[in-house]
Amino acid sequence: MNYKPQKALKPCKYSGCPELIREGQYCPAHKTIAGREYNRTQRSPDHNKIYGRRWRKIRELYISKHPLCEDCLERGFYVAADEVHHKIPTEDGGTHSEDNLRSLCKSCHTKTR
């Protein structure tokens, strides 16, 4: 018998929501609401201009060249990259050039924010 353990259930982080989930922070009903709220309160108004179609193409090309998390790789671990991080944020004058980018897993990307 192949037994595969499941992640423990945890509550949705949306205030007052009684739903229990295994993945992510929010239940499906609150995921888009929380995303809109985050975009409205945390992101700059120029975010869509900076991270539009052009950025998605640059990101896709970079992650295809660097498919492993560069921080984990330096520590000897082979972890797939999920994010492309700007070493110098675009808000601080950073660019989308390859020398300013770094592929990271979600865990390492969260630590660099």
Backbone as CSV, one residue per row, in Angstrom:
resi,resn,N_x,N_y,N_z,CA_x,CA_y,CA_z,C_x,C_y,C_z
1,MET,0.841,-1.171,0.000,0.000,0.000,0.000,0.893,1.244,0.000
2,ASN,0.630,2.145,-0.931,1.376,3.400,-0.993,0.614,4.466,-0.233
3,TYR,1.156,4.867,0.878,0.518,5.911,1.674,1.259,7.213,1.444
4,LYS,0.538,8.217,1.012,1.133,9.540,0.798,0.538,10.503,1.826
5,PRO,1.360,11.013,2.725,0.828,11.920,3.739,0.320,13.217,3.114
6,GLN,-0.728,13.749,3.690,-1.286,15.008,3.224,-0.898,16.121,4.185
7,LYS,-0.858,17.327,3.642,-0.591,18.469,4.499,-1.764,18.672,5.451
8,ALA,-1.463,19.183,6.608,-2.505,19.441,7.594,-3.407,20.580,7.129
9,LEU,-4.652,20.520,7.524,-5.589,21.598,7.214,-5.262,22.817,8.069
10,LYS,-5.437,23.984,7.488,-5.215,25.222,8.228,-6.322,26.204,7.847
11,PRO,-6.614,27.160,8.707,-7.704,28.089,8.405,-7.320,29.105,7.329
12,CYS,-8.304,29.511,6.550,-8.140,30.591,5.580,-7.762,31.850,6.354
13,LYS,-6.826,32.640,5.810,-6.358,33.835,6.517,-7.306,35.024,6.386
14,TYR,-8.347,34.891,5.566,-9.294,35.989,5.412,-10.085,36.125,6.712
15,SER,-10.159,37.308,7.232,-10.790,37.560,8.526,-12.225,37.029,8.572
16,GLY,-12.482,36.155,9.547,-13.821,35.630,9.763,-14.200,34.435,8.906
17,CYS,-13.326,33.982,8.026,-13.636,32.845,7.151,-13.439,31.534,7.919
18,PRO,-14.437,30.645,7.914,-14.321,29.384,8.644,-13.714,28.235,7.829
19,GLU,-13.399,28.465,6.544,-12.908,27.402,5.668,-11.525,26.904,6.097
20,LEU,-11.306,25.603,5.907,-9.999,24.991,6.155,-9.402,24.613,4.808
21,ILE,-8.101,24.884,4.635,-7.428,24.642,3.360,-6.114,23.907,3.583
22,ARG,-5.589,23.296,2.515,-4.296,22.612,2.599,-3.188,23.432,1.940
23,GLU,-3.507,24.168,0.899,-2.511,24.914,0.115,-2.810,26.402,0.150
24,GLY,-1.766,27.224,0.094,-1.927,28.667,0.003,-2.334,29.296,1.320
25,GLN,-2.771,30.554,1.224,-3.164,31.288,2.423,-4.659,31.506,2.516
26,TYR,-5.335,31.496,1.353,-6.758,31.812,1.318,-7.544,30.715,0.631
27,CYS,-8.792,30.561,1.023,-9.689,29.620,0.359,-10.010,30.180,-1.034
28,PRO,-10.524,29.348,-1.943,-10.825,29.837,-3.294,-11.757,31.047,-3.325
29,ALA,-12.698,31.109,-2.401,-13.651,32.229,-2.379,-12.979,33.557,-2.028
30,HIS,-11.892,33.518,-1.262,-11.255,34.758,-0.813,-9.927,35.058,-1.494
31,LYS,-9.434,34.142,-2.314,-8.132,34.343,-2.955,-8.120,35.584,-3.841
32,THR,-9.118,35.758,-4.687,-9.134,36.928,-5.574,-9.399,38.213,-4.798
33,ILE,-10.237,38.145,-3.793,-10.518,39.331,-2.976,-9.242,39.790,-2.277
34,ALA,-8.514,38.858,-1.685,-7.268,39.193,-0.988,-6.228,39.724,-1.973
35,GLY,-6.174,39.145,-3.176,-5.237,39.617,-4.200,-5.528,41.044,-4.628
36,ARG,-6.808,41.352,-4.832,-7.191,42.725,-5.202,-6.846,43.705,-4.085
37,GLU,-7.120,43.308,-2.859,-6.817,44.162,-1.708,-5.315,44.425,-1.607
38,TYR,-4.514,43.376,-1.809,-3.060,43.524,-1.773,-2.601,44.482,-2.864
39,ASN,-3.092,44.287,-4.079,-2.710,45.160,-5.190,-3.089,46.608,-4.918
40,ARG,-4.242,46.811,-4.317,-4.719,48.170,-4.057,-3.911,48.865,-2.964
41,THR,-3.522,48.124,-1.930,-2.871,48.755,-0.782,-1.350,48.652,-0.768
42,GLN,-0.782,47.604,-1.386,0.650,47.363,-1.260,1.465,47.681,-2.509
43,ARG,0.854,47.612,-3.677,1.603,47.822,-4.916,1.496,49.263,-5.377
44,SER,2.546,49.719,-6.047,2.538,51.085,-6.568,1.605,51.168,-7.769
45,PRO,1.083,52.355,-8.075,0.193,52.513,-9.232,0.881,52.159,-10.548
46,ASP,2.210,52.238,-10.612,2.947,51.935,-11.838,3.266,50.450,-11.997
47,HIS,2.808,49.627,-11.075,3.162,48.205,-11.082,2.833,47.529,-12.412
48,ASN,1.641,47.765,-12.949,1.260,47.110,-14.203,2.080,47.610,-15.385
49,LYS,2.543,48.847,-15.327,3.401,49.361,-16.395,4.769,48.680,-16.346
50,ILE,5.286,48.497,-15.148,6.613,47.903,-14.962,6.577,46.395,-15.218
51,TYR,5.540,45.718,-14.729,5.460,44.258,-14.823,4.373,43.818,-15.789
52,GLY,4.422,44.280,-17.003,3.455,43.916,-18.024,3.933,42.765,-18.885
53,ARG,3.470,42.737,-20.129,3.789,41.665,-21.074,5.295,41.546,-21.310
54,ARG,5.961,42.688,-21.418,7.412,42.669,-21.654,8.140,41.950,-20.521
55,TRP,7.763,42.271,-19.262,8.392,41.628,-18.109,8.131,40.127,-18.116
56,ARG,6.902,39.704,-18.430,6.587,38.276,-18.441,7.458,37.529,-19.445
57,LYS,7.738,38.142,-20.587,8.609,37.506,-21.587,10.051,37.421,-21.072
58,ILE,10.533,38.505,-20.463,11.889,38.519,-19.900,12.003,37.462,-18.800
59,ARG,11.011,37.402,-17.926,10.989,36.445,-16.821,11.006,35.015,-17.354
60,GLU,10.169,34.737,-18.347,10.100,33.392,-18.923,11.443,32.976,-19.532
61,LEU,12.080,33.883,-20.238,13.376,33.590,-20.847,14.439,33.361,-19.772
62,TYR,14.449,34.210,-18.735,15.455,34.083,-17.678,15.292,32.770,-16.921
63,ILE,14.055,32.430,-16.579,13.838,31.213,-15.795,14.118,29.959,-16.632
64,SER,13.980,30.057,-17.965,14.337,28.908,-18.806,15.857,28.716,-18.842
65,LYS,16.607,29.803,-18.722,18.074,29.711,-18.674,18.574,29.324,-17.282
66,HIS,17.820,29.695,-16.254,18.210,29.462,-14.857,17.045,28.781,-14.126
67,PRO,16.814,27.489,-14.367,15.635,26.821,-13.808,15.723,26.469,-12.322
68,LEU,16.913,26.587,-11.735,17.069,26.256,-10.316,17.248,27.513,-9.482
69,CYS,16.781,27.460,-8.236,16.938,28.574,-7.304,18.431,28.834,-7.097
70,GLU,18.858,30.047,-7.390,20.281,30.373,-7.309,20.783,30.426,-5.871
71,ASP,19.929,30.835,-4.921,20.340,30.847,-3.512,20.516,29.421,-2.987
72,CYS,19.545,28.548,-3.294,19.639,27.141,-2.852,20.832,26.454,-3.501
73,LEU,21.072,26.744,-4.766,22.184,26.136,-5.489,23.519,26.486,-4.841
74,GLU,23.649,27.720,-4.352,24.872,28.135,-3.665,25.080,27.347,-2.374
75,ARG,23.977,26.875,-1.773,24.061,26.083,-0.538,24.098,24.581,-0.820
76,GLY,24.110,24.200,-2.122,24.218,22.792,-2.485,22.904,22.052,-2.640
77,PHE,21.789,22.778,-2.730,20.473,22.160,-2.900,19.963,22.410,-4.309
78,TYR,19.244,21.441,-4.848,18.660,21.566,-6.179,17.153,21.756,-6.031
79,VAL,16.719,23.012,-6.099,15.309,23.355,-5.932,14.864,24.150,-7.154
80,ALA,13.720,23.782,-7.703,13.199,24.485,-8.880,12.880,25.936,-8.537
81,ALA,13.193,26.831,-9.450,12.902,28.250,-9.263,11.446,28.527,-9.612
82,ASP,10.807,29.367,-8.814,9.421,29.768,-9.038,9.313,31.246,-9.391
83,GLU,10.291,32.020,-8.973,10.227,33.479,-9.096,11.513,33.998,-9.735
84,VAL,11.416,35.195,-10.313,12.603,35.908,-10.778,12.638,37.208,-9.985
85,HIS,13.740,37.411,-9.279,13.886,38.525,-8.345,14.829,39.582,-8.920
86,HIS,14.482,40.845,-8.712,15.378,41.947,-9.087,16.331,42.201,-7.914
87,LYS,17.627,42.153,-8.158,18.601,42.447,-7.099,18.432,43.891,-6.634
88,ILE,18.341,44.810,-7.592,18.013,46.211,-7.294,16.587,46.422,-7.786
89,PRO,15.639,46.703,-6.891,14.246,46.855,-7.307,14.073,47.928,-8.381
90,THR,13.091,47.708,-9.247,12.842,48.675,-10.322,12.457,50.037,-9.745
91,GLU,11.815,50.052,-8.579,11.453,51.322,-7.938,12.691,52.121,-7.527
92,ASP,13.811,51.419,-7.322,15.063,52.064,-6.918,16.029,52.235,-8.081
93,GLY,15.518,52.121,-9.307,16.363,52.326,-10.477,16.899,51.063,-11.108
94,GLY,16.515,49.893,-10.598,16.951,48.633,-11.177,16.295,48.395,-12.530
95,THR,16.908,47.552,-13.316,16.390,47.269,-14.655,16.039,45.789,-14.778
96,HIS,15.510,45.415,-15.939,15.193,44.024,-16.226,16.368,43.303,-16.884
97,SER,17.570,43.876,-16.842,18.726,43.241,-17.472,19.141,42.001,-16.670
98,GLU,19.744,41.036,-17.366,20.098,39.758,-16.728,21.007,39.910,-15.523
99,ASP,21.894,40.908,-15.524,22.803,41.065,-14.387,22.086,41.597,-13.141
100,ASN,20.824,42.017,-13.277,20.046,42.484,-12.129,18.990,41.463,-11.716
101,LEU,18.978,40.273,-12.334,17.957,39.273,-12.042,18.560,38.061,-11.347
102,ARG,17.705,37.352,-10.618,18.116,36.150,-9.900,16.904,35.226,-9.812
103,SER,17.048,33.956,-10.205,15.937,33.009,-10.087,15.942,32.427,-8.677
104,LEU,14.746,32.398,-8.068,14.616,31.950,-6.685,13.392,31.068,-6.509
105,CYS,13.429,30.193,-5.520,12.238,29.437,-5.128,11.369,30.384,-4.287
106,LYS,10.137,29.998,-4.034,9.232,30.872,-3.273,9.787,31.179,-1.884
107,SER,10.372,30.181,-1.246,10.903,30.367,0.107,12.019,31.422,0.122
108,CYS,12.973,31.303,-0.791,14.087,32.268,-0.837,13.591,33.643,-1.267
109,HIS,12.615,33.687,-2.165,12.090,34.972,-2.609,11.403,35.710,-1.465
110,THR,10.698,34.972,-0.623,10.032,35.581,0.535,11.060,36.166,1.499
111,LYS,12.198,35.503,1.659,13.242,35.970,2.574,13.913,37.250,2.078
112,THR,13.920,37.486,0.749,14.629,38.650,0.198,13.790,39.917,0.162
113,ARG,12.510,39.816,0.418,11.629,40.993,0.326,11.913,42.010,1.384
